[in-house]
């Protein structure tokens, strides 16, 4: 089939690579978000998908909005059979959805209908899911509500951050998307409507969502930190300044600390929660580089009655 691939961040690159390497399909063009400012100099930088497409000699389209007439005209002229999508980052209008004969097929990083929305992996970890996965589905105008072509499952490991889990899903999902394109082409794969039960929603995680509530149980604190790593980054406050929490681990042996109360030892820092304590492993103070929590604690000289979170 002739394909136009739509995607933007690094997590979409494995799927693009899989389609390029498949040998069965022609990736005629790539659609991605416009170049965005990055770094200290705020220089405009192309998306990871755009960079990979250019390396492969594939035409790159960067419409400000996918409803722009110039883009729709060009897409019509390319006449793709199908448009596979991975984390493109823009809402597709009906007029664009109708152009390819087999529609737009999205690779979504959850087992639909669970975790429809922008942050399925983060929400899966924060909810304590033991199993998650990826799904390919036909895009409709609803939020991730279209019929599903296929799924793969993935275990959520006890120490997974959202970055760890998303990396594994990106590669597993790349194979799923390529297999979905194969099945659509040869007519052996049909999309099945999603069940009406089990729908959960995964909106974008905000900075406010990433603030740790020390009154919550230790397992919840651990899940929030892992779910918000690497982005937007879990945080708390210490002496009126923000402290980023990069890695913690539950410490059920410590039940003597009130929520937020810190206890610093020679090689460890514990913080009380609504159940038992967690041990801080890696933190990042404002304007500083990430460091081991014990090193940070020695540097700031924690007082006996100090707390995190105000």
N, C-alpha and C positions, 0 to 999 in steps of 0.2 A: 504494500500500500504506500501511497504518497502521504507523508506525515508532515504536519507543522507542529513542532514541540513548543509548549509554553511552560516556562519556569524561570526562576530568578536566583534563589540562594544556592549555597554550596550543596545543601542536602538534595537538590534536584539534579546535580551533575551525574551521579551514578546512573540514574534512569536515562538521561540523554546518552551516556556512553553505551549503555546496554542496547539502545535502539540503533545507534550508529553501528555497533558491532554485530547486530543480529544477522545481517546479510539478506534479510527478507524484505526490508522496508527502506524506502528512501526518505531521509529527513530533509525535506526540501527547504525548510526555513525554521528559524527559532524566533519565538516571541518572548520578550522579556521586559522588565521594567526599565525606564530610562536611567541613564547614568546618574549616580547619586553622590553627594559630597561625602568624603571620608578622610579620616586622619586629622592631624593637627592643622594642616594647611587647608582642610576642607576642599581638597581637589576632587573634581568629578572623576568617579571610578566606575567602570563597567561592571555589571553583575557577574558573578562566577559563571553563570550559564552563558552569558554573552561571550566571555573570554574563551570558554571551552568551544563554543560554536565557531568562533573566529579561527581558533587553532585548527579545527576540522574543515575549514573552508565552506562553512554553511552560512547562508544569508541570515542576518540578524535584523529583526524588526523591533523597534522600541517606541510604540505609540504612547503618547501621554495617557490616553484612555482607549480601551479596545472598542469604543463606539465611534472613534474618529472616522469620518467618511473615507479619508485617504487609506487608512489601515484596512477598512472593510473592503474597499475596492481592490487593494493589493491581495488580500486573502482570497477574494473571489477569483482573481486572475490566477493565483497559484493553484486553486482548486484541489485542496487536500482531501483525501478519503477520510481521514480521521485526525483529530488534534489531541494527542496525549498531553496531560497537564500535571505538573508537580510544583506546588507552592509558587504559583505565578504571582499572586498578590494583588489582583484586580478583579472586579466584578465583571463577568461576561454578559453582555446584553443578548436578548433573544435573537436579534438579527445576526450576531456573530455565531451563536450556537447553531443556527440553521444552515450555515455555509457548508461544512463538511458532511459528506453523505452519511458517515457513521458517527457524527456528533463529536463532542469533546469528552474525553475519558480521563477522569481524575484519579491520581494515586493519592489516597488519603491515609494518614498514619494512625488509624484506629480500626477496630472491628465494628464497622457500622451495623446498626444505628448508634452505637456507643460513641460518645465524644465527637459529635458534629461541631465543627467550628475551627477557629484559627490556632488553637493550642492543644491538640489532642494528647500529645505525649506528656506535656507538663501536667495536665489534669489527671491523666492516668496514674502517674507516679504519686501525685499529691493525694489521690483518692485511695491509694494502697492497692491498686490492681495487681494481681499476680500474673495475669496473662493479658497481652494486648496484641497488636498486629497491624497489618496494612490491608487496605481494600482498594480495588479499582471499581469505579462506578461511572455511569453515564450522567454527565452534568445536566441538571435541570435548573430552573430559576429559583427553587427553594434552597435552603442551606444544607448542602451535603445530603440531600434527600433522594437522589436518583437511584435507579435500580443498580444492583451490584453484579459485576462480572466475576470477581474472584477475591479470595483473601489468602493471606499467610499469617501465621501466628508467631508470637515471640514472647519468651518468658521475660518478666520484669524482675531483674536481679535485685537482691537486697541492698546493694550499694550503687545501683544505677543512678546517674544523674540524667536529666532530660537530654543532655548532649550525648551521653553514652548510648542511650536507648535509641535516639533518633539516628545516630550513625549506623547502628545495626539495621534499623528498619529501612533506611535509605537504600542499602545494598540488597536486602531481601525484597523490598518493594520494587527495585529496578527489574529484577527477574520476573516478578509478577506482572509488571506493566508490559514487558516485552512479550510474555506469554499471552497476555490479554490481546495485544495487537495481532498476534498470530491467530488466536481463536476467532477474532472478529473477521479477519481476512478469509479464513477458510470456512467460515460459517458454522463452526462447531461450538461456539460459545454464545450463550444468550444471557442477557442481563435479567436478574431476578429482583422483583420489588423488595424493598427493605421491610422487615416486620414492624408492626405498629407498636410493639412493646420493646422496652429496653432503650428508649431514646434518652441520651444525655447530651448536654451541650458543653462545649469547651471554648468559651470566649478568650480573647487575648488576655494574658496575664499582665496586669499593670504593676507599676512600682509599688503602689499602695498594697496590692495583693501579696507582694513579696515580703512585707514586713512581718517578722516573726512575733507571734503572740506567745509569750512565755507562760501564760496561764493554760495553754493547750497541753495535751499529753506529749510525752517525749517522742513517741512515734510520729505524731502529727508534725512536730517541729522538724524532725529528721526528713520527713517527706516533703515539707515545704522547701527546705534547703536544697534537697536533691532535685525537686521539680523545677526550681527557679535557677538552677545552674546549668549552663552558663548565663542564661538571660531570663529575666532582667536582673537576676542576682538577689538572693535573700539578704535581708539586712536587719539590723537593730540599731539602737543608739547607745553610746557610751560617753559619759561626760558631755552630753549635748551634741555630739557629732555622730555621723552615721558610721557604722561598722559593718562591712560586708562579711557575710558568713559563707565561706566557700565549702567547708566540709565539717560535719559534726557526726557523732556516733552516739547512739543510746548507751547510757551507763546505768543499768538497773540496780547496780550495787550501791548507788548513791541515792538515798531517800531522805537525806537530812537537809536539803536546800529548798528554800521557798522559791516560788516562780521568779526567775530573773536574777536571783542571788548567785554570785560568783564565788568560787573557791579555787585559788591558784596554788598548785604544788610546784615542786621543782621541775617536773617535766609534763605537767598536765594542767588544764583549766576545765573545771566543771561548772555548769549552770543549771539551776533548778528549773523545773517545768511544773505543769499541773499534775504530773505523776512522779516519776523519778527523774534524775538528772540526765543531761547530755554532756558529752565531752566535746569541747571545741578543738578541732584539729588544724584547720587552716582558716585564717581571717585576712581581711584587708582593710586597714584604716584609711580614712580620707587622705588623699595625696600620697599614699604609700603603695609599695608593691605588696603582693600577697606574701604572707609569712606564716610560719608555724605558730599556732596560738600560744604555745608556751613561751616562745621568744617574744611575741607581742606583749604578753602579760608581764614578763620580767621588765620589759622596757617601760611600760606605763605604771608599774608598781601598784597593782590592785590593792585597795584598802580592804579591810576585813569585812565591812558592811556594804560594799558597793554592789550595784545591780546593773543589769542590762535592760534597756527598754524604758528607762525613766520611772 
